[in-house]
């Protein structure tokens, strides 16, 4: 509104004389060439789009038992999963003979064993030192997936899930047991 | 009647909506952009994380100590532990801790600004232990309870690493009474 100088007369500017030759120009909108602006903006946009990493890594919870004296547990409640050097998985419950199991069967087996013994079962994972880390994480993932199902099933029976799980080293005795299977 | 040939003089497009949207996107990406930390820029290896389905929790951005175990791309035998802490202030106090001075010599400090490389499990254990005590001391200096957080430990390992490396770290964590920790994984698509 800078154009209308002599309207009302209350403005700070002194009034022009009667015989002023200058005509009040009628202003029409103006155009700015926005092309360079758009160029730069797009450049920045693509830069930031490539720089941002939208995928943040996830975490899996793990816990090891604190270093205390060995706790006596009933062997009948032990569900042992052993992983041999070549990546083969063996499972056994109580004093049964270890049986080979495939990775994809592990989840179903874990669910079944856990639901049979409702919160009493202790899962023990024993892994050979030469097994790749990926195998370990895959087994843990399968057990975690089984856990979801177990919790759901127990909740249907109005029971709270108490997970009993531990990782322990694969001893020579363990190695002997699963040798040649 | 002859047709009058109009002289074409280019055309004008109103770019205002385009600019609006572009600026909007630009500001969005500018605010969400996370730049590499000192530890990340020092990292000369790439970690191929194992993929999982069950995990949903995200790796926290602060109050986390990460133990990286990677396969060196050039030499497969050259595997080492890389220890780093997300909080820069805490990280500096850990590095200056007198109990580490025996092996953490000035020239090693020079070469490890963002993360400490070590092949010895005893050194890693000392680092974990120092981090635990220093983070507790660091928490006391914080005024509001919202700023106080428990230090979390995460093992970020390459999927091809032998389990021996991981079980050694787990043993070290257990010995320092850090029984809770995390494995860093990637989402299975």
Interface residues (C-beta under 8 A of the other chain):
Chain A: X31 X34 X35 X37 X38 X41 X42 X44 X45 X48 X49 X51 X52 X53 X54 X55 X56 X57 X58 X59 X60 X61 X62 X63 X64 X65 X66 X67 X127 X128 X129 X130 X131 X132 X133 X134 X135 X136 X137 X138 X140 X141 X144 X145 X147 X148 X167 X169
Chain B: X12 X15 X16 X18 X19 X22 X23 X25 X26 X29 X30 X32 X33 X34 X35 X49 X50 X52 X53 X54 X55 X56 X57 X58 X59 X154 X155 X156 X157 X158 X159 X160 X161 X162 X163 X164 X165 X166 X167 X170 X173 X174 X175 X177 X179 X180 X181 X182 X183 X184 X185 X186 X187
